[in-house]
Amino acid sequence: MSYIIEQKINGRIYLYEVESYWDKTKKQARQKRTYIGPKNKKNKSKIKQKKSFIINKNYGNIFLLENISKKLGVTNILKIVFPNLYNDILALAYYDIMEASPLYLFPYWHDEQYLINAKKLHSSAISNLCEDLGRSQAQRLDFICKWIEHLKPINGVYYDITSISSYSTNIDFIEWGYNRDKEHLPQLNYGITFCQNNLLPIYYNIYPGSIVDVKTLKNCI
């Protein structure tokens, strides 16, 4: 089954024919795009010949992830803390789980999924969203507090830390320290706290790359 979609790039609209097929290797439905050309009178006949009135979009994976998010309580907490952004945050999370691809490819993935409430964010809009979330420290902390309260980690927690190497010269947290990957690069440290009774992460934080593990543990406590 195939259908025609429109893609707006730099102010111009281009047409693509999308055809669904079954990927035997990945064992899931996939879609193949064929470029038709810019939207103009010349391509109208092609649209009439190829356009299908039945649009086939992926729903199985989205249905699964939506139900997991609701069951865990993530959807409800995000809705409270980020009432205007939670649908877009969840859609980007689903994309990362399903594809693990660069975020600038999100709008192409969005075209093929059954997402009713999430906007089709392009690269600049995604960058703005990430920047807004990065600056919203109080809201992020509010989310973590509500998440911990929801999970009630009473049996015990585990704490671990890792380092992430970087070539960046514009991030204050990038410093020289003990590099666990044995790379001759500065780094930042990333610590995460894990809940024993439900096997879920409850808290994370980043630290300058020069801080040793013991101090991050004290900060975490």
Secondary structure, DSSP 8 states (H G I E B T S, - for coil): -EEEEEEEETTEEEEEEEEEEEETTTTEEEEEEEEEEESSGGGHHHHHHH--SS---B-HHHHHHHHHHHHHTHHHHHHHH-TTTHHHHHHHHHHHHHH---GGGHHHHHHTB--SSS----HHHHHHHHHHHHH-HHHHHHHHHHHHHHH---S-EEEEEEEEE---SS-TT-B----TT--SS-EEEEEEEEETTTTEEEEEEEEETTS-HHHHHHHH-
